[in-house]
Amino acid sequence: MRTVDLKIEDIGFGGKGVGREQGKAVFVPYTIEGETVSAEILREKKQFAEADLVEVKESSPLRVTPECPYFGKCGGCAYQHIDYEHQLAIKWRQVRNLLQRIGKLRDIPLRPIVPSRKQYEYRNRITVHVQDAVTGFFRRDSHRLIDIERCPISCEEVNRALTELRGRNPRDGHYTLRSSSNWRVFTQTNNEVADALRDLIVDLVPPDQDLLIDAYCGAGFFAKALLNKFERVIGIDWDKFAIAAAKENAIEKETYITGDVETELFRLLQQTGKGGLDAAPTVADRRGLKSLTLIVDPPGTGLSANVRRWILDLTPTTVIYVSCNPATLARDLKELREKFTIHAVTPLDMFPQTAEIEAVAHLQP
């Protein structure tokens, strides 16, 4: 292994600083653009290299002291060494760059990033791992565990659960610790930013709409907030526990389906005439259906090719795309732009101190 001196030019998506040695990009974690650092090359490829930070020789004024004693060893956080306002600027810039580079979208109105009021103690759940009496998270770039007594980005209820788990000397395995008792149902990790996300979506939808299809709906977090704006609501999710939770307090206008989004969207597309889905308005037969809103909130892999095709075939009057991966969002928007205008993309900082970014895109034909 060899050591090189680098000027950090940018922060790449994923959180590592980017320097250059003889034109080749070198990725170095825990750095900030503008810093001069010494780094040890770990892996070298034809187009780029991966390195470990050895020393910060010229420090950025935006560098701060991390609050977590495990930072730099634990693989969870990437940005605790960076002033929070600058974290937001980095994430906004990364969304813009991905939209331009992957999506070839250079004229998209990119709104200001929605910050998190809490930069620490915001997580309402974590998954820890236990192996050979070690309870904690995986080390950075490794499958080895680091023993964790307390996670500073997790809320107090979660940390109490972690203390209780450690005190039980648990068996080897994976344990999800939550502040909520409903352990079967997926929820957003940051309650306050999740509420801001919901409110943003509510504001995007005008009143007196006909039909909402909420794909990847979970327990109906978005659908239930929009009930007073729609005549009918259809939610689709593969998670039977989430659908059961959505049905618990459902009213007559709500229909929730357990199934694969790709399959169910195709089925809705193929429907003709009335009936089906508890007499919900059909999709393929758009007669009498003045408006159709589609919300999609897929996993990090984004929308499948078939789902993208179904959306283009459906041509809803409004599409709201909630993404936890701006790279796949950019890929999908590139194709959806064939029939839709992208009115805005809004990033949200659901995961402060980490490299993760949430974003919402608003599309209309």
ROLUMGU-8384 format. One record per atom (N, C-alpha, C): residue in one letter; y, z, x. Coordinates in steps of 0.02 Angstrom, whole numbers, padded with zeros to 5 digits, always signed. Last residue first. Layout:
AYZX ...
// end
This chain:
P+00758-00849-02432 P+00753-00923-02426 P+00822-00955-02420 Q+00788-00705-02326 Q+00790-00737-02391 Q+00786-00813-02382 L+00757-00552-02240 L+00752-00624-02245 L+00759-00646-02317 H+00782-00428-02125 H+00797-00445-02194 H+00801-00521-02199 A+00689-00317-02023 A+00719-00383-02032 A+00726-00398-02106 V+00694-00171-01928 V+00689-00199-01996 V+00724-00266-01998 A+00603-00079-01803 A+00655-00126-01823 A+00641-00152-01893 E+00572+00041-01674 E+00561+00018-01743 E+00617-00031-01759 I+00503+00061-01514 I+00561+00040-01554 I+00538+00018-01623 E+00455+00161-01372 E+00440+00130-01437 E+00504+00116-01476 A+00470+00231-01257 A+00489+00161-01255 A+00478+00125-01321 T+00542+00396-01290 T+00487+00350-01277 T+00513+00278-01276 Q+00655+00464-01324 Q+00624+00480-01259 Q+00565+00435-01242 P+00631+00442-01501 P+00672+00457-01442 P+00630+00480-01383 F+00574+00348-01610 F+00537+00384-01558 F+00581+00397-01497 M+00652+00277-01696 M+00604+00323-01726 M+00572+00369-01674 D+00788+00207-01695 D+00756+00246-01643 D+00711+00299-01674 L+00791+00041-01757 L+00796+00113-01771 L+00760+00150-01716 P+00877-00117-01777 P+00832-00072-01740 P+00844+00000-01762 T+00888-00241-01894 T+00916-00175-01878 T+00864-00133-01840 V+00937-00403-01922 V+00884-00362-01893 V+00917-00296-01872 A+00981-00513-02057 A+00997-00458-02011 A+00932-00429-01983 H+00944-00634-02116 H+01011-00608-02126 H+01030-00553-02077 I+00864-00773-02085 I+00860-00704-02064 I+00931-00676-02066 T+00805-00883-02206 T+00862-00864-02165 T+00856-00790-02148 F+00649-00970-02213 F+00692-00913-02228 F+00750-00909-02181 K+00563-01069-02175 K+00586-01070-02245 K+00637-01015-02261 E+00551-01053-02037 E+00543-01120-02066 E+00571-01124-02137 R+00551-00922-02003 R+00617-00954-02008 R+00612-01026-02033 L+00423-00884-01982 L+00451-00875-02050 L+00518-00910-02058 E+00411-00908-01843 E+00376-00951-01891 E+00406-00946-01961 K+00496-00811-01790 K+00502-00880-01767 K+00469-00928-01816 L+00447-00694-01843 L+00509-00721-01870 L+00519-00793-01849 D+00333-00675-01761 D+00325-00690-01832 D+00388-00720-01862 R+00391-00648-01634 R+00343-00703-01643 R+00338-00724-01716 A+00468-00535-01664 A+00501-00597-01641 A+00455-00657-01650 L+00365-00445-01696 L+00415-00462-01746 L+00449-00528-01728 T+00302-00434-01575 T+00267-00470-01627 T+00314-00486-01685 A+00410-00365-01511 A+00382-00426-01482 A+00345-00466-01535 P+00439-00247-01580 P+00487-00303-01583 P+00459-00368-01555 N+00343-00154-01673 N+00334-00191-01611 N+00381-00252-01612 C+00349-00104-01796 C+00347-00054-01743 C+00337-00087-01675 S+00445-00167-01933 S+00404-00179-01873 S+00407-00119-01826 V+00463-00231-02091 V+00469-00169-02052 V+00420-00174-01993 Y+00543-00350-02177 Y+00490-00343-02127 Y+00505-00281-02085 I+00570-00409-02332 I+00591-00355-02287 I+00533-00339-02241 V+00620-00550-02419 V+00567-00521-02377 V+00600-00468-02333 T+00657-00616-02578 T+00677-00570-02524 T+00615-00549-02486 T+00593-00711-02651 T+00666-00713-02650 T+00695-00667-02597 P+00450-00782-02565 P+00484-00730-02605 P+00560-00738-02601 T+00353-00892-02536 T+00426-00898-02533 T+00459-00846-02578 L+00215-00914-02532 L+00244-00875-02587 L+00319-00886-02594 D+00204-00987-02413 D+00183-01018-02477 D+00214-00981-02536 L+00249-00895-02319 L+00284-00959-02325 L+00266-00994-02390 I+00152-00798-02342 I+00222-00783-02355 I+00263-00847-02363 W+00036-00863-02300 W+00043-00843-02371 W+00116-00829-02388 R+00066-00876-02163 R+00061-00936-02205 R+00068-00919-02279 R+00062-00743-02124 R+00124-00781-02115 R+00123-00844-02159 V-00071-00719-02153 V-00020-00684-02191 V+00047-00720-02184 N-00132-00803-02057 N-00141-00816-02128 N-00088-00781-02170 A-00095-00743-01937 A-00073-00812-01951 A-00079-00828-02025 S-00043-00572-01968 S-00092-00623-01949 S-00064-00692-01966 L+00096-00481-01907 L+00065-00517-01962 L+00014-00566-01935 G+00069-00352-01781 G+00109-00396-01822 G+00069-00428-01878 T+00012-00257-01704 T-00010-00326-01692 T+00029-00376-01734 G+00056-00136-01754 G+00090-00165-01696 G+00070-00236-01680 P+00039-00160-01935 P+00029-00125-01872 P+00061-00163-01814 P+00173-00204-02054 P+00108-00211-02022 P+00100-00166-01962 D+00245-00203-02185 D+00252-00152-02133 D+00186-00150-02093 V+00338-00299-02297 V+00280-00296-02253 V+00294-00246-02198 I+00388-00329-02460 I+00396-00285-02402 I+00332-00287-02362 L+00456-00450-02562 L+00397-00432-02523 L+00418-00388-02465 T+00511-00485-02724 T+00527-00453-02660 T+00461-00434-02626 L+00554-00606-02835 L+00496-00576-02802 L+00518-00549-02735 S+00629-00651-02989 S+00636-00626-02920 S+00571-00594-02897 K+00594-00709-03110 K+00657-00727-03079 K+00661-00706-03007 L+00469-00775-03188 L+00477-00725-03135 L+00539-00744-03096 G+00455-00880-03274 G+00474-00816-03303 G+00484-00761-03252 R+00342-00953-03167 R+00380-00961-03230 R+00394-00892-03260 R+00262-00944-03058 R+00327-00911-03053 R+00369-00920-03115 D+00107-00923-03023 D+00143-00949-03081 D+00210-00913-03085 A+00081-00845-02911 A+00079-00917-02905 A+00116-00951-02963 V+00097-00715-02966 V+00140-00738-02912 V+00141-00814-02908 T+00109-00633-03127 T+00074-00670-03074 T+00124-00696-03024 P+00148-00468-03174 P+00167-00538-03171 P+00131-00573-03114 A+00005-00369-03224 A+00065-00378-03183 A+00084-00452-03183 A-00107-00333-03296 A-00056-00376-03328 A+00009-00380-03290 D-00183-00267-03201 D-00155-00229-03257 D-00097-00267-03290 L-00225-00374-03122 L-00181-00323-03095 L-00145-00286-03150 G-00244-00491-03256 G-00258-00468-03189 G-00207-00417-03167 G-00125-00595-03347 G-00183-00551-03340 G-00194-00534-03267 K-00083-00771-03355 K-00070-00700-03361 K-00134-00660-03354 G-00084-00907-03233 G-00087-00878-03300 G-00075-00804-03298 T-00164-00886-03077 T-00125-00928-03123 T-00133-00898-03192 Q-00179-00835-02908 Q-00180-00818-02980 Q-00138-00868-03020 Q-00164-00859-02775 Q-00207-00904-02813 Q-00207-00891-02888 L-00085-00756-02729 L-00059-00824-02725 L-00098-00872-02770 L-00169-00648-02743 L-00109-00652-02784 L-00081-00723-02786 R-00262-00683-02645 R-00284-00677-02715 R-00223-00682-02762 F-00183-00675-02531 F-00213-00739-02549 F-00234-00739-02623 L-00157-00539-02532 L-00101-00586-02540 L-00127-00655-02560 E-00287-00491-02512 E-00254-00478-02576 E-00194-00523-02586 T-00319-00534-02381 T-00360-00553-02438 T-00322-00547-02504 E-00216-00472-02306 E-00226-00545-02304 E-00264-00569-02365 V-00238-00336-02334 V-00176-00369-02355 V-00185-00444-02356 D-00385-00270-02401 D-00355-00304-02344 D-00294-00344-02368 G-00367-00127-02511 G-00396-00189-02487 G-00359-00216-02427 T-00325-00047-02655 T-00357-00036-02590 T-00389-00101-02567 I-00175-00057-02740 I-00238-00091-02727 I-00263-00071-02658 Y-00078+00001-02874 Y-00094+00008-02803 Y-00166-00016-02791 T+00057-00022-02980 T-00013-00040-02969 T-00026-00037-02894 E+00178+00044-03092 E+00150+00042-03024 E+00076+00023-03025 K+00222+00060-03221 K+00243-00001-03187 K+00213-00008-03117 E+00176+00188-03260 E+00145+00128-03287 E+00162+00065-03248 I+00172+00289-03109 I+00190+00276-03178 I+00165+00207-03198 A+00083+00399-03000 A+00106+00332-03018 A+00123+00329-03093 N+00039+00510-02932 N+00096+00519-02978 N+00125+00451-03000 E-00077+00457-02870 E-00076+00524-02899 E-00020+00533-02950 K-00072+00337-02802 K-00090+00335-02873 K-00081+00403-02908 A-00045+00375-02671 A+00005+00335-02708 A-00008+00337-02783 A-00166+00437-02639 A-00105+00477-02642 A-00050+00440-02681 A-00249+00324-02641 A-00262+00379-02687 A-00200+00423-02695 I-00192+00255-02533 I-00188+00227-02601 I-00201+00280-02654 A-00229+00342-02429 A-00159+00330-02443 A-00149+00302-02514 F-00368+00331-02438 F-00337+00396-02448 F-00262+00389-02463 K-00393+00198-02409 K-00408+00222-02476 K-00376+00290-02490 D-00306+00081-02327 D-00321+00152-02322 D-00331+00182-02392 W-00260-00047-02343 W-00332-00039-02331 W-00354+00034-02334 D-00144-00081-02475 D-00159-00049-02411 D-00235-00042-02404 I-00015-00131-02581 I-00079-00149-02551 I-00087-00112-02485 G+00069-00116-02738 G+00060-00093-02669 G-00009-00110-02644 I+00181-00182-02849 I+00112-00187-02826 I+00110-00165-02753 V+00284-00151-02986 V+00273-00138-02915 V+00199-00143-02900 R+00402-00216-03104 R+00333-00203-03084 R+00331-00193-03008 E+00540-00211-03117 E+00500-00207-03177 E+00427-00189-03161 F+00643-00116-03003 F+00593-00167-03018 F+00559-00155-03085 K+00723-00010-02970 K+00752-00076-02962 K+00705-00132-02984 N+00658+00109-02977 N+00710+00098-03028 N+00742+00029-03022 L+00573+00106-02864 L+00547+00097-02932 L+00600+00080-02983 L+00597+00128-02731 L+00627+00068-02762 L+00608+00058-02835 A+00525+00234-02687 A+00598+00239-02682 A+00633+00182-02717 K+00398+00184-02701 K+00420+00236-02748 K+00496+00247-02745 A+00392+00092-02594 A+00385+00070-02663 A+00414+00121-02712 F+00400+00169-02475 F+00454+00123-02494 F+00452+00106-02568 F+00283+00250-02489 F+00347+00279-02467 F+00406+00235-02487 G+00150+00235-02527 G+00203+00210-02571 G+00272+00236-02553 A+00058+00270-02435 A+00059+00310-02496 A+00117+00291-02541 G+00043+00105-02377 G+00028+00176-02367 G+00026+00213-02433 C+00067-00032-02387 C+00113+00014-02423 C+00101+00088-02407 Y+00045-00163-02344 Y+00037-00107-02298 Y+00077-00047-02324 A+00166-00231-02455 A+00105-00241-02415 A+00104-00190-02358 D+00224-00227-02604 D+00233-00185-02545 D+00168-00188-02505 I+00306-00330-02709 I+00241-00323-02676 I+00254-00286-02610 L+00399-00316-02855 L+00394-00296-02784 L+00321-00295-02763 L+00480-00411-02978 L+00417-00390-02948 L+00426-00373-02875 D+00622-00414-03031 D+00560-00421-03070 D+00501-00386-03036 Q+00772-00311-03026 Q+00725-00359-02997 Q+00660-00359-03037 D+00889-00229-03043 D+00864-00274-03095 D+00820-00330-03067 P+00987-00217-02887 P+00954-00192-02948 P+00927-00248-02992 P+00944-00275-02719 P+00989-00267-02776 P+00952-00241-02837 V+00901-00202-02568 V+00873-00230-02629 V+00922-00220-02687 L+00957-00136-02463 L+00949-00208-02456 L+00928-00242-02522 D+00952-00001-02493 D+01017-00034-02495 D+01011-00110-02492 V+00816+00024-02468 V+00842+00030-02537 V+00909-00007-02543 I+00818+00011-02329 I+00781-00038-02370 I+00805-00036-02442 L+00894+00122-02293 L+00915+00055-02273 L+00883+00002-02317 D+00814+00225-02341 D+00879+00214-02372 D+00907+00144-02355 R+00703+00213-02253 R+00694+00205-02325 R+00761+00189-02359 L+00769+00243-02132 L+00735+00179-02141 L+00726+00164-02216 A+00807+00375-02156 A+00859+00324-02144 A+00831+00254-02153 D+00680+00432-02165 D+00724+00434-02224 D+00780+00382-02217 A+00639+00412-02033 A+00602+00381-02088 A+00644+00379-02152 V+00727+00495-01969 V+00736+00423-01959 V+00696+00384-02012 E+00674+00617-02015 E+00743+00600-02029 E+00756+00525-02020 N+00537+00619-01972 N+00555+00624-02042 N+00626+00598-02057 N+00443+00526-01873 N+00509+00559-01869 N+00537+00561-01940 T+00326+00458-01904 T+00324+00515-01857 T+00387+00557-01857 Q+00270+00417-02069 Q+00311+00403-02011 Q+00318+00466-01969 T+00097+00448-02112 T+00169+00455-02125 T+00206+00435-02062 F-00062+00426-02184 F-00015+00408-02132 F+00057+00420-02156 V-00167+00555-02244 V-00120+00501-02261 V-00071+00490-02204 R-00245+00665-02218 R-00279+00601-02227 R-00230+00542-02232 W-00174+00782-02213 W-00195+00753-02150 W-00227+00684-02157 N-00061+00861-02281 N-00097+00801-02304 N-00120+00761-02244 S+00013+00961-02227 S-00056+00977-02242 S-00096+00916-02264 S+00120+00927-02086 S+00103+00921-02157 S+00030+00936-02168 S+00125+00930-01953 S+00166+00981-01987 S+00152+00980-02062 R-00032+00909-01864 R+00022+00887-01909 R+00063+00946-01934 L-00137+00842-01743 L-00102+00902-01766 L-00041+00881-01804 T-00291+00776-01714 T-00225+00760-01738 T-00194+00822-01769 Y-00398+00770-01578 Y-00373+00814-01631 Y-00302+00793-01650 H-00550+00720-01506 H-00480+00703-01520 H-00458+00742-01582 G-00657+00808-01387 G-00643+00762-01442 G-00569+00750-01449 D-00751+00952-01348 D-00723+00889-01326 D-00713+00843-01386 R-00708+01099-01446 R-00756+01052-01416 R-00719+00990-01392 P-00582+01224-01407 P-00614+01173-01448 P-00664+01131-01409 N-00532+01364-01400 N-00577+01333-01351 N-00617+01277-01384 R-00435+01414-01482 R-00503+01411-01510 R-00554+01384-01461 G-00313+01401-01420 G-00343+01468-01423 G-00414+01469-01449 R-00282+01269-01442 R-00300+01290-01373 R-00335+01358-01374 L-00249+01278-01578 L-00306+01238-01556 L-00329+01259-01486 E-00134+01357-01573 E-00194+01382-01608 E-00256+01343-01586 T-00048+01272-01502 T-00065+01338-01474 T-00129+01365-01507 L-00042+01167-01595 L-00070+01155-01528 L-00090+01221-01495 A+00022+01229-01701 A-00047+01204-01711 A-00080+01191-01644 R+00145+01250-01640 R+00105+01308-01661 R+00032+01288-01670 N+00184+01117-01627 N+00170+01156-01567 N+00132+01220-01582 V+00202+01085-01761 V+00151+01050-01723 V+00133+01089-01659 E+00309+01169-01793 E+00245+01176-01829 E+00188+01143-01790 E+00412+01121-01710 E+00384+01187-01698 E+00316+01196-01732 C+00387+00947-01661 C+00419+01001-01698 C+00380+01067-01689 S+00390+00869-01498 S+00356+00886-01561 S+00390+00946-01594 I+00444+00855-01376 I+00469+00809-01427 I+00436+00821-01495 P+00380+00955-01297 P+00450+00964-01317 P+00475+00914-01369 C+00229+01026-01319 C+00258+00959-01315 C+00330+00963-01340 R+00137+01143-01222 R+00188+01131-01274 R+00217+01062-01263 E+00029+01133-01136 E+00037+01194-01176 E+00086+01184-01233 I-00084+01018-01079 I-00019+01025-01110 I-00017+01089-01151 D-00163+00943-00943 D-00163+01001-00987 D-00092+01014-01013 I-00201+00774-00943 I-00158+00825-00914 I-00153+00882-00965 L-00347+00671-00916 L-00304+00713-00957 L-00260+00759-00915 R-00370+00500-00872 R-00377+00571-00855 R-00327+00611-00896 H-00347+00370-00886 H-00387+00401-00940 H-00403+00473-00923 S-00181+00306-00850 S-00245+00337-00831 S-00281+00361-00893 D-00043+00287-00858 D-00086+00234-00829 D-00154+00261-00808 R-00009+00459-00862 R+00018+00391-00861 R-00029+00343-00825 R-00140+00555-00938 R-00090+00543-00886 R-00067+00471-00889 F-00159+00597-01109 F-00180+00558-01051 F-00122+00553-01001 F-00136+00769-01160 F-00126+00697-01166 F-00152+00662-01103 G-00245+00908-01198 G-00180+00877-01186 G-00179+00803-01198 T-00349+01024-01129 T-00321+01002-01193 T-00252+00971-01181 V-00499+01046-01044 V-00429+01025-01037 V-00406+00997-01104 A-00634+01068-01056 A-00589+01126-01063 A-00516+01109-01050 D-00686+00936-01054 D-00700+00983-01000 D-00649+01040-00998 Q-00562+00876-01159 Q-00619+00858-01117 Q-00625+00908-01061 V-00469+00829-01296 V-00500+00885-01262 V-00560+00859-01223 H-00310+00768-01345 H-00379+00755-01326 H-00405+00816-01288 V-00198+00752-01485 V-00216+00777-01418 V-00290+00766-01407 T-00077+00674-01575 T-00150+00675-01564 T-00162+00697-01493 I+00050+00741-01682 I+00028+00716-01617 I-00048+00714-01618 R+00187+00744-01799 R+00115+00744-01784 R+00104+00718-01713 N+00321+00744-01806 N+00286+00785-01856 N+00210+00781-01849 R+00443+00753-01681 R+00378+00726-01701 R+00344+00773-01750 Y+00560+00816-01639 Y+00562+00775-01699 Y+00493+00753-01723 E+00597+00885-01522 E+00569+00922-01579 E+00571+00882-01643 Y+00740+00786-01471 Y+00679+00825-01456 Y+00658+00860-01521 Q+00840+00724-01536 Q+00810+00688-01480 Q+00747+00722-01454 K+00888+00708-01700 K+00851+00751-01654 K+00823+00708-01598 R+00944+00596-01756 R+00986+00657-01747 R+00954+00705-01698 S+00922+00437-01688 S+00888+00497-01714 S+00934+00557-01703 P+01018+00290-01737 P+00994+00342-01691 P+00954+00396-01727 V+01001+00122-01764 V+01006+00186-01801 V+00978+00241-01756 I+01094-00001-01678 I+01033+00038-01683 I+01047+00103-01721 P+01189-00127-01764 P+01185-00070-01718 P+01121-00030-01730 R+01105-00286-01797 R+01146-00229-01816 R+01142-00174-01763 L+01113-00449-01760 L+01077-00388-01739 L+01123-00329-01750 P+01100-00597-01832 P+01144-00539-01834 P+01104-00475-01819 I+01041-00723-01724 I+01023-00673-01774 I+01074-00616-01774 D+01043-00831-01640 D+01101-00821-01684 D+01086-00771-01738 R+00930-00855-01570 R+00990-00838-01532 R+01050-00823-01575 L+00767-00851-01556 L+00817-00837-01608 L+00880-00812-01574 K+00646-00864-01495 K+00694-00919-01488 K+00749-00913-01540 G+00555-00761-01494 G+00569-00793-01558 G+00614-00853-01554 I+00554-00729-01357 I+00492-00744-01392 I+00505-00783-01456 R+00693-00722-01320 R+00643-00750-01275 R+00580-00772-01312 Q+00766-00668-01430 Q+00788-00729-01397 Q+00731-00762-01358 L+00696-00554-01464 L+00710-00604-01516 L+00729-00671-01484 L+00700-00490-01339 L+00636-00513-01366 L+00646-00565-01421 N+00838-00460-01328 N+00806-00504-01279 N+00740-00531-01304 R+00858-00373-01439 R+00895-00437-01433 R+00859-00485-01386 V+00775-00267-01400 V+00762-00303-01462 V+00796-00372-01459 Q+00841-00228-01281 Q+00773-00253-01278 Q+00754-00292-01341 R+00963-00182-01330 R+00962-00241-01286 R+00892-00271-01282 W+00919-00068-01399 W+00954-00122-01435 W+00950-00187-01395 K+00869+00006-01291 K+00824-00018-01343 K+00855-00074-01384 I+00986+00031-01216 I+00929-00005-01186 I+00884-00034-01240 A+01061+00105-01306 A+01086+00041-01283 A+01030-00001-01252 L+00981+00220-01318 L+00993+00177-01377 L+01017+00108-01356 Q+00990+00269-01188 Q+00925+00251-01215 Q+00933+00203-01274 H+01125+00302-01188 H+01104+00243-01150 H+01033+00222-01169 E+01123+00415-01266 E+01162+00357-01289 E+01142+00294-01251 Y+01043+00501-01184 Y+01018+00474-01247 Y+01057+00414-01272 D+01013+00473-01011 D+01058+00497-01063 D+01042+00462-01129 I+00849+00481-00946 I+00907+00439-00962 I+00947+00472-01018 H+00730+00544-00927 H+00777+00547-00871 H+00842+00510-00886 Q+00651+00514-01035 Q+00683+00580-01034 Q+00734+00587-00977 Y+00583+00393-01058 Y+00655+00392-01050 Y+00688+00461-01045 A+00447+00393-01086 A+00470+00349-01033 A+00543+00359-01013 C+00308+00493-01138 C+00380+00479-01137 C+00398+00436-01076 G+00163+00493-01117 G+00195+00485-01182 G+00267+00462-01179 G+00087+00520-01004 G+00102+00450-01019 G+00141+00439-01083 C+00134+00645-00887 C+00110+00627-00953 C+00130+00556-00969 K+00216+00635-00772 K+00143+00639-00766 K+00109+00618-00831 G+00341+00621-00818 G+00324+00586-00755 G+00250+00588-00741 F+00347+00781-00889 F+00376+00713-00886 F+00364+00683-00817 Y+00309+00909-00901 Y+00256+00860-00888 Y+00282+00789-00880 P+00418+00985-00936 P+00390+00995-00869 P+00335+00945-00851 C+00554+00910-01019 C+00481+00922-01021 C+00454+00931-00950 E+00684+00875-01009 E+00670+00941-01037 E+00596+00959-01036 P+00757+00795-00865 P+00709+00796-00921 P+00696+00867-00945 T+00925+00775-00829 T+00866+00815-00813 T+00819+00816-00873 V+00986+00605-00816 V+00990+00674-00839 V+00925+00710-00821 R+01085+00466-00767 R+01023+00504-00757 R+01034+00577-00777 L+01203+00401-00769 L+01170+00410-00834 L+01103+00446-00828 P+01243+00376-00642 P+01276+00432-00677 P+01245+00446-00745 S+01099+00339-00541 S+01145+00320-00594 S+01179+00382-00623 S+01083+00361-00363 S+01068+00381-00431 S+01121+00356-00480 E+01007+00293-00233 E+01074+00293-00264 E+01063+00303-00338 K+00874+00329-00212 K+00921+00332-00156 K+00993+00332-00180 V+00740+00407-00272 V+00801+00376-00297 V+00854+00384-00243 E+00574+00374-00216 E+00637+00409-00207 E+00694+00370-00240 V+00459+00318-00276 V+00452+00365-00220 V+00515+00407-00214 L+00380+00254-00417 L+00443+00278-00389 L+00429+00329-00334 D+00259+00127-00399 D+00275+00196-00416 D+00340+00215-00382 A+00240-00041-00468 A+00254+00007-00414 A+00264+00077-00442 E+00176-00204-00486 E+00185-00137-00515 E+00193-00087-00459 A+00244-00370-00482 A+00209-00315-00450 A+00224-00251-00488 F+00223-00546-00524 F+00256-00481-00527 F+00214-00429-00489 Q+00154-00666-00504 Q+00221-00669-00533 Q+00258-00603-00532 K+00033-00629-00441 K+00070-00688-00417 K+00142-00686-00440 K+00030-00450-00415 K+00007-00512-00445 K+00051-00569-00419 E-00014-00296-00353 E+00028-00354-00342 E-00006-00416-00371 R+00003-00124-00371 R-00035-00183-00390 R+00011-00243-00383 L+00089-00035-00303 L+00022-00015-00321 L-00023-00075-00334 I+00217-00005-00189 I+00182-00057-00226 I+00110-00035-00238 E+00332+00121-00206 E+00269+00104-00174 E+00232+00053-00217 A+00510+00119-00182 A+00451+00116-00225 A+00390+00094-00186 S+00671+00182-00185 S+00615+00166-00142 S+00552+00170-00186 V+00819+00116-00265 V+00760+00160-00261 V+00713+00136-00207 T+00973+00116-00340 T+00936+00093-00282 T+00879+00142-00270 E+01024+00080-00510 E+01000+00125-00458 E+00968+00087-00400 G+01048-00016-00605 G+01102+00002-00560 G+01081+00048-00504 E+00944+00050-00731 E+00977-00007-00702 E+01038+00015-00662 I+00834+00181-00682 I+00888+00158-00726 I+00922+00099-00692 T+00662+00239-00687 T+00722+00216-00653 T+00772+00193-00705 Y+00532+00262-00729 Y+00577+00319-00720 Y+00638+00300-00678 P+00432+00132-00647 P+00448+00180-00701 P+00500+00231-00679 V+00458-00030-00598 V+00458+00038-00571 V+00476+00087-00628 F+00404-00191-00559 F+00415-00143-00613 F+00406-00072-00587 V+00475-00328-00486 V+00437-00268-00471 V+00455-00216-00524 A+00475-00504-00478 A+00492-00444-00516 A+00445-00387-00496 K+00521-00595-00333 K+00467-00571-00376 K+00488-00507-00412 G+00625-00622-00244 G+00622-00658-00307 G+00569-00635-00356 Q+00609-00526-00145 Q+00600-00597-00129 Q+00588-00638-00193 E+00595-00414-00267 E+00582-00420-00196 E+00564-00493-00181 R+00688-00333-00392 R+00659-00395-00365 R+00653-00391-00289 G+00658-00220-00532 G+00691-00241-00471 G+00660-00304-00445 V+00663-00142-00683 V+00645-00205-00651 V+00689-00217-00590 G+00588+00005-00754 G+00643-00030-00723 G+00618-00092-00688 K+00493+00018-00905 K+00497+00018-00832 K+00557-00021-00808 G+00483+00011-01046 G+00516+00067-01015 G+00523+00067-00940 G+00446-00081-01138 G+00392-00038-01112 G+00419+00017-01068 F+00549-00206-01082 F+00516-00179-01141 F+00453-00143-01119 G+00640-00155-00932 G+00599-00200-00971 G+00571-00165-01033 I+00798-00135-00878 I+00742-00096-00903 I+00703-00141-00949 D+00869-00204-00724 D+00862-00201-00797 D+00805-00153-00813 E+00881-00190-00587 E+00926-00236-00621 E+00926-00226-00697 I+00877-00087-00449 I+00852-00095-00518 I+00903-00134-00558 K+00845-00136-00290 K+00901-00124-00335 K+00875-00137-00406 L+00727-00062-00176 L+00744-00108-00231 L+00809-00086-00264 D+00619-00055-00039 D+00682-00032-00068 D+00706-00085-00117 V+00442-00021-00032 V+00499-00067-00031 V+00560-00033-00059 T+00288+00011+00047 T+00347+00038+00014 T+00405-00011+00022 R+00115-00031+00017 R+00177-00034+00056 R+00235-00009+00014 M-00060+00000+00042 M+00000+00000+00000 M+00063+00000+00044 
// end
